[in-house]
């Protein structure tokens, strides 16, 4: 099972934002979500303001969302465990 751990880095040392316990000799994979450009962090592109109303009703005819909303939510939640 994967666990997301948010952390910061200062002077090359990774510091989790919350206490985290690990098993002895546990293998960890660190996925970096930011990019560096010549030693400086690159800023995110600006987000264009869009009218949210353009999305209203887009999924109303989706074959995946025809069931009871509570049933859909339970099915999705049970897939995680």
C-alpha positions in Angstrom: 0.0 0.0 0.0 1.2 3.5 -0.8 1.3 6.3 1.7 1.6 10.0 0.8 3.9 11.9 3.1 4.3 15.6 2.6 7.7 17.0 3.4 10.0 20.0 2.9 13.6 20.1 2.0 16.2 22.5 3.4 19.9 22.2 2.7 19.3 18.7 1.2 17.6 17.3 4.3 14.1 16.0 3.8 11.8 16.8 6.8 8.3 15.3 7.0 5.6 17.8 8.0 4.0 15.2 10.4 5.7 12.5 12.5 6.2 9.3 10.5 7.3 5.9 11.7 9.1 3.4 9.5 9.9 -0.3 9.7 13.6 -1.1 10.1 15.3 -1.4 6.6 12.1 -0.4 4.9 12.5 0.6 1.3 11.2 4.0 0.5 10.6 5.7 -2.9 10.6 9.5 -2.9 8.6 11.2 -5.7 9.5 14.8 -6.2 6.6 17.0 -7.4 8.5 20.2 -8.0 11.1 20.9 -10.7 14.3 22.9 -10.3 15.7 25.2 -12.9 19.4 26.1 -12.4 19.1 25.7 -8.7 16.0 27.8 -8.3 12.4 26.5 -7.9 10.2 27.0 -10.9 6.9 28.8 -10.3 3.7 27.2 -11.3 2.0 28.5 -14.5 -0.8 30.9 -13.8 -4.3 29.4 -13.6 -6.7 31.0 -16.0 -10.0 32.0 -14.5 -12.9 30.0 -16.2 -16.6 30.0 -15.7 -17.5 26.9 -13.6 -20.9 26.9 -15.2 -19.5 25.5 -18.4 -19.1 22.2 -16.5 -22.6 22.0 -15.1 -24.4 18.8 -16.3 -21.5 17.5 -18.4 -21.5 14.1 -16.7 -25.3 13.7 -16.4 -25.4 11.1 -19.2 -22.3 9.2 -18.1 -22.9 5.5 -18.0 -20.7 5.3 -15.0 -22.8 7.6 -12.9 -26.3 6.2 -13.4 -26.5 4.5 -10.1 -27.6 5.9 -6.7 -24.9 8.5 -5.6 -24.5 6.9 -2.2 -24.0 3.5 -3.8 -21.4 4.9 -6.2 -19.5 6.6 -3.3 -19.5 3.4 -1.2 -18.2 1.3 -4.2 -15.4 3.8 -4.8 -14.5 3.9 -1.1 -14.4 0.1 -0.9 -12.0 -0.1 -3.9 -9.4 1.8 -1.8 -9.2 -0.7 1.0 
